[in-house]
Every structure is written in structure tokens, then in C-alpha cells.
Amino acid sequence: MIEFEEAHQQFLARHLELRGGERKGRLARGHNFAEKLVLQNIWWPLFGSFEHLHPEYEVYDWNRKSQFLDFAFLPPYGKFGIECDGFQSHVKDMDREKFSYSLNRDTFLKGMGWTMIHFSFDDVQNRPEICRMLLQGIINPRLIHSASSPDPVLLLEKEMLRYAFQLSRPIRPKDITDYLQVDFRTARNKLQALSSKGLLKPIKQGTQIRRYELTERALLSLL
């Protein structure tokens, strides 16, 4: 069985290879001791793999301001943001404006379908068994529910619509390729399927369709 250190190196190398620009730079700078400890003390003992896990994952707030989560777990049955908060940087040195923004960001992401999970660095380092118990308590019910879900395709389609809304611009096959880690043909087919249901409106560029925008029907389905 592959050991943690080897799996962790492969995990980072794979995501660095997939990224460019600031997203790549953020991963290179942001994944440090605390983030590795989350994986070593909490994630790896529970799952034994990093499937569907994304480090330093970019999200946007209601003003389209870019933010990065320590980790995003994106299985077919939901999306989970995982943060390791140090007391010094996340509480003691936070002014009132930053404190308010932090709360509002989590509330906004929850409205966009995210389940936000916060662990203190002290617990990650000294009491990881508590973190593992809490993480299981959040993820396991979603996993059980998804196993009995009558139509997981509908869940995926709704997730794509939420992502399109979050982009605040027409969505492209490449966006789905990056988000779902699928090939271009699969991404294009998924967008065409949503268009055929009246949830996306194709935008032509010459004779080709390269982008899609949300319809009113799609926006109502997200409420």
C-alpha cells in the first residue's frame, strides 16, 4: 500500500501540473505545514487516498472576489470546503471588517451549495481524533444518502448550474473540464444536455457554439 509521504508528493505534483498562473502560485505558496498536517493527521487515516480532493481551491464571493479554500472535497454527492484556522492569523489578528467578511463568505458559499468545515490548528496537531470524528459525522450521511439517491445525474446537473452562476459569466466547456476533471468532449456533451432541457442558452460565435448562459428557468431551479 502506498505510504502517505509518497501519496502526498504525487498529490501536489498532479495539481501543480494541472494549474497555471496565480492558481499554481497560490498552491506552491499556500500548501505548507498546517495544510499537510490536515492531510496526514485527519484525511489520510480516514480515506487512504486523495481522490476528489483539491488543495488551495479557488472560489469567488458575491462580488466576484477570488478566495482560496485550504481544501475542496468534490465527490459526486456534494462539495465540502475544509479550512485549518490558526488562532493567531484567523482570530487574534483579525479586525472587525475581516471577521464580518469571513462569516459572510461562509454564508454565501453555503448558499451556493458548499458545506464549510473548519478545524483549529491546535486540534489538527494535538487532537486529530476529534477532527476525524467531526469530519465523518458531516460526510458519511451525505455518502449514505447519495447511495440511495434515485437520480445522481440530476444532482450533477444542479451542481454544474451552481458553478455557472458562481462564474458570473457565460460558461464554457473548458470551465467544466477544469471543474469536474473530465475531457473536453464530455464537458461539451454535459453542457449540450443542459441546453436541451432549457437550463442553458447557447451563445453562437460565428457558426460555432462556445459558451452558454443561464436561463431564467435555471435560476429558478437554484432557489
Steps between C-alpha positions, in 0.01 A plus 500: 500500500629844412628700797383849590818687404510352152127554448529860621784578260304352209188690607677837497691428180179405318317817600799723425519348154131570437521866600649817365540864596387617841315175576828313466690763696245494778536123534879522505490771768193403699535128558729494801546324833145548631336385178722194478417418863128503418565236237736294715305506828141515378441425134739214431404288804133524397514462123843367407493697174461855369232426242266798439715718727637833369758709690487882502173502307384828350148626573332837454293714735188699411718777352697256284797543731733201480562300817677171564381217723767284662326197348192425295358148509287454187349151486182433296284544811593852603770761540683563822738783588758410764700764683771481766482817710790610718407713800762764429417561135126426494380642831745703703626714212161534327333842512123549502472545125696182424302311762171607340627414152607154615153425634327642194723303265414172670130587494518586130682176418240306694233662284696383195485142622822472697532332837771690686712316756745680729766341720733684734870440449528399868246220451659388173837473672407381850147355482460364146264225615239770573541642151467155343183432697347833397598457135342155489186637660462753220602294196360153581130600497546661157670186374221276630234727352670508162507120487119497513447807281263415211674718244863608563508654151260770615727579795795544265300723268395723788862521610600614151229767505621626837852519363378692195324747730815543706705583190278804431571467129411256221636155572728314258583131456848576636344622825330163544820322398690676779223475757401134455837377372345350185606516136378769261253276317331393824481860619345613172243219510398590855447863403302399192281277719421794728426714196257243364311518832468876471736567793777654292481726197771446237694804379621482144833633379472489125370153423630339819367485854776554753317642801171465685308730734249413770132527415231631730383143550847402620511787748163394642625144542782626724266671747 
